[in-house]
Amino acid sequence: MTEIERLSIVKSAQINQALGVFIFIFGIIITIAMAFTETFVQQITDLVAGLLLMGIGGGMMWRAKTILKKHQSKEVN
Amino acid sequence: MLAGIDYFIVIAYIVGMLLLGLYFKKFVSSSEDYFLGGRSLPFWAIGMSIVVSDIGALDFVGVSGQAYRYGISVGNFDWVGSVPAMLLAAFIFIPYFWRGGMYTIPEYLGRRYNKSVRTIASATWILFFALDLGVLFWASAVLLNVLMGWPIWISIISTAGVVGLYTYFGGITAVIMTDVVQMVIMFIGGFALVFLSLDAVGGWENMVDKISTMGPEYRSHFDIIQPVDTKSPFPWTGILFGLTFVMSNAYMIGNQSIVQRCLTAKNEWHAKASMVFGSALKMFIPILVLFPGLMAVVVHPDLADGDQALPMMIKSILPPGLVGLMFAAFFAGLMSSVDSLLNSTATLFTKDIYEPFIKQDADDKHYLKVGQITTLVLLIMGVATAPISSDFPGIYVAIQTFMSYFQGPLFAILLLGIFWKRTTQWGGLSALVIGIGFAILLNVFKANFFTIEDPFLYISWWSFLLAFIINVTVSLVTKKHTDEELKGLVFSSKIITKNKS
């Protein structure tokens, strides 16, 4: 793998990490918003939406972290 | 007006967008980074961004409103009006633009025809985008004013500040990545709205029964194909010839803000895949946008203005939290439209006007600076002209109509440029100029030529056809290009199967 390719992978991972953090935080906020709902259906909707956002955001963060760990350790080597 | 948790969510979203956008500043060190994201972005992000740019907040509200008034036939715009065109763009046109290392569509036209065609096409896009900016700033300010209670000028400056900062510093990477977040949120909020709306109307079959018995004006609400004499603006002839054959192709293949995204792809495979992925996402848009409008017929049957259907459904159906999130997504939709216009106009000006006519062979940092300064100037122009839009409520419609007249002739010269070697620079130039003139003529005398009130679909079809015929005729009697001049610019079957890295 060339240095340009490695930098491109690191760049993508850093972007994904930033997006993941943003989406994850919004997932937390939507889950907390359950406390302001009135009906059971509304609670479940907020819960599912919040968990989905947290899942997507968390997944992006985890994947980015794995890639960064792998490729930044190559840089050290 | 929003309150409590929803208010907090909209504020958090705006601040978060600004921070996220500014984070992408670290990836901009050259003009290629600024205009094309360093040609390093993945297909999924570009595909999402194409869909979000195509369906901005104004369209979101407008399409729901049309579904409320005319029924499911408006879904044609996202199905037959987008998917085939996106696939055609993916496999035929995008590979040429990507392989040629192009920044703009007019740049292709310049290489295929001549500098005049490039300049006319670019100047028309710049004019259209610049006029649109003021309208979008005004629309964003009205939304913030209604939702948050902020004064209109504070709203305009806040919008301009947030969008301007991240577009100025982050370039197209910031534009595309903020679209990704919006797309995720719009889909989750949209599906929640559809699910809860279906629950509120007692299921799909119940809704169909209720709407069908509401009166004769609702009888064709579930007909996706409308007859020629329909009162809606979507007769099947207009949908087939104007939308499917011309406007959708012109939009997906000839619109700078759409195609520029594909050119940011890390390789040709990603450039093609971005359009294919975008077309798959597009199939879901009518479900998210059109269904709430239809269900509003049952839940809110007496709305004076169909465009209120979606905001009313969000307010009455979604729980706290998701209301704020959906309105934040609306606002982000407007921001997305503004940032796309800013970046695309800066690209068109720098690459098609500044570089060839004002300063050639400058170093790359110079063009990066020009792009950033153009963004700033456009931002100030947009803010200054925003109040004018409030005085002319029809200005947005007028601008969109103007654009639809330009797209027919533009698509004719793009299509012949790729598929017919014999087409010449004079064929392209005359087709573009006469085609646009003919479209304007048809618009001025539309009452004499057409029976429906808003014949934009028919006008785009006839102006396309005339431009096509003129291009062929003039090309046959003028000097053809050599094979060397056409290298990499005209169709070869290898383009479909072979990718270049």
Boltz contact constraints between the chains, C-beta under 6 A:
constraints:
  - contact:
      token1: [A, 8]
      token2: [B, 40]
      max_distance: 6.0
  - contact:
      token1: [A, 15]
      token2: [B, 177]
      max_distance: 6.0
  - contact:
      token1: [A, 18]
      token2: [B, 23]
      max_distance: 6.0
  - contact:
      token1: [A, 19]
      token2: [B, 180]
      max_distance: 6.0
  - contact:
      token1: [A, 22]
      token2: [B, 16]
      max_distance: 6.0
  - contact:
      token1: [A, 22]
      token2: [B, 20]
      max_distance: 6.0
  - contact:
      token1: [A, 22]
      token2: [B, 181]
      max_distance: 6.0
  - contact:
      token1: [A, 23]
      token2: [B, 184]
      max_distance: 6.0
  - contact:
      token1: [A, 30]
      token2: [B, 321]
      max_distance: 6.0
  - contact:
      token1: [A, 33]
      token2: [B, 5]
      max_distance: 6.0
  - contact:
      token1: [A, 33]
      token2: [B, 320]
      max_distance: 6.0
  - contact:
      token1: [A, 33]
      token2: [B, 321]
      max_distance: 6.0
  - contact:
      token1: [A, 36]
      token2: [B, 5]
      max_distance: 6.0
  - contact:
      token1: [A, 36]
      token2: [B, 320]
      max_distance: 6.0
  - contact:
      token1: [A, 37]
      token2: [B, 319]
      max_distance: 6.0
  - contact:
      token1: [A, 37]
      token2: [B, 320]
      max_distance: 6.0
  - contact:
      token1: [A, 42]
      token2: [B, 319]
      max_distance: 6.0
  - contact:
      token1: [A, 45]
      token2: [B, 192]
      max_distance: 6.0
  - contact:
      token1: [A, 45]
      token2: [B, 319]
      max_distance: 6.0
  - contact:
      token1: [A, 46]
      token2: [B, 319]
      max_distance: 6.0
  - contact:
      token1: [A, 46]
      token2: [B, 321]
      max_distance: 6.0
  - contact:
      token1: [A, 49]
      token2: [B, 188]
      max_distance: 6.0
  - contact:
      token1: [A, 49]
      token2: [B, 192]
      max_distance: 6.0
  - contact:
      token1: [A, 49]
      token2: [B, 322]
      max_distance: 6.0
  - contact:
      token1: [A, 52]
      token2: [B, 188]
      max_distance: 6.0
